[in-house]
Structures are given as C-alpha cells and as structure tokens.
Amino acid sequence: MSEHKPVGSHEEGVEVPYEQLEEETLQNLIKEFVTRDGNDWGNVDGGLENKIAQVMQQLHNRQANVVFDLQSQTANIVTCR
C-alpha cells in the first residue's frame, strides 16, 4: 500500500536521532537554538552553557527532538507533544 499526499501538502519534517549527528554539528545546532531571538528561558541561571546543557538533557530524555524540514532544508529542535 502506498501513501499519496495531496498536491500542495506540506512536509512537516523528518526526525533525526541526535545521536547520529556529529558532536560539533549538534553543539552548533543547540547553540543557535538557545541564542535565537524569541526564546523565553524564564529564570535560567548559568548563561549559555547551562541552556545548552538543558537542551542536551531534553534530547537525551526524549522531551525534545531534532527535526529536519525537507522543504526549507533546515534543522530545528522541537519539544515533544
């Protein structure tokens, strides 16, 4: 059985296991994510390194995922539903 998507449907993205990314790539992705405008970190102490560690822990605990958007050819970190 094959799946057909309606014409004009939007591909939401493909989950990429963070463990399969090179360490430097993962660190750069997380750093870009935590320094992005519009992120609300509340009262997080410890600065950039603490934020990076928190995101890494969320990835490890499966509370967040790395998703690659095929249409825009970009990667992002998203929280799990």
C-alpha positions as CSV (number, residue, x, y, z in Angstrom):
1,M,0.0,0.0,0.0
2,S,1.5,3.3,-1.0
3,E,0.7,6.7,0.6
4,H,-0.2,9.6,-1.6
5,K,-0.1,13.1,-0.3
6,P,-2.5,15.7,-1.7
7,V,-0.9,18.2,-4.2
8,G,0.4,21.1,-2.3
9,S,0.7,19.3,1.0
10,H,3.5,20.4,3.3
11,E,6.1,18.1,4.6
12,E,6.5,18.8,8.3
13,G,9.9,17.3,8.7
14,V,11.9,14.2,9.4
15,E,13.0,13.3,12.9
16,V,16.8,12.9,13.1
17,P,18.2,11.0,16.1
18,Y,20.5,13.5,17.8
19,E,23.0,10.6,18.5
20,Q,23.6,10.3,14.7
21,L,24.8,13.9,14.4
22,E,28.4,14.8,14.7
23,E,29.2,16.3,18.1
24,E,30.2,19.7,16.6
25,T,27.1,19.9,14.4
26,L,24.9,19.1,17.4
27,Q,26.6,21.7,19.6
28,N,26.2,24.3,16.9
29,L,22.5,23.5,16.4
30,I,21.8,23.7,20.1
31,K,23.8,26.9,20.4
32,E,21.9,28.5,17.5
33,F,18.6,27.3,19.1
34,V,19.3,28.7,22.6
35,T,20.5,32.1,21.3
36,R,17.6,32.5,18.8
37,D,15.5,35.7,19.2
38,G,12.2,35.0,20.8
39,N,13.2,32.1,23.0
40,D,11.9,32.6,26.6
41,W,14.1,30.9,29.1
42,G,12.5,32.4,32.2
43,N,14.8,32.5,35.2
44,V,17.6,30.2,33.8
45,D,20.8,30.7,35.7
46,G,24.3,30.0,34.4
47,G,24.1,31.5,30.9
48,L,24.7,29.9,27.6
49,E,26.4,26.7,28.8
50,N,23.6,26.0,31.2
51,K,21.0,26.5,28.4
52,I,22.9,24.2,26.1
53,A,23.1,21.5,28.9
54,Q,19.4,21.8,29.5
55,V,18.6,21.3,25.8
56,M,21.0,18.3,25.6
57,Q,19.3,16.8,28.6
58,Q,15.9,17.3,27.0
59,L,17.2,15.5,23.9
60,H,18.6,12.7,26.0
61,N,15.3,12.3,27.9
62,R,13.3,12.4,24.6
63,Q,11.5,15.6,25.7
64,A,12.8,17.3,22.5
65,N,13.8,16.1,19.1
66,V,15.9,17.3,16.2
67,V,13.7,17.7,13.1
68,F,14.9,18.3,9.5
69,D,12.5,20.2,7.3
70,L,12.8,18.8,3.8
71,Q,11.2,21.8,2.1
72,S,13.4,24.5,3.8
73,Q,16.4,22.3,4.2
74,T,16.8,23.4,7.8
75,A,17.1,21.6,11.1
76,N,15.4,22.7,14.3
77,I,14.9,21.4,17.8
78,V,11.2,20.9,18.8
79,T,9.6,19.8,22.1
80,C,7.7,16.5,22.1
81,R,4.0,16.6,22.2
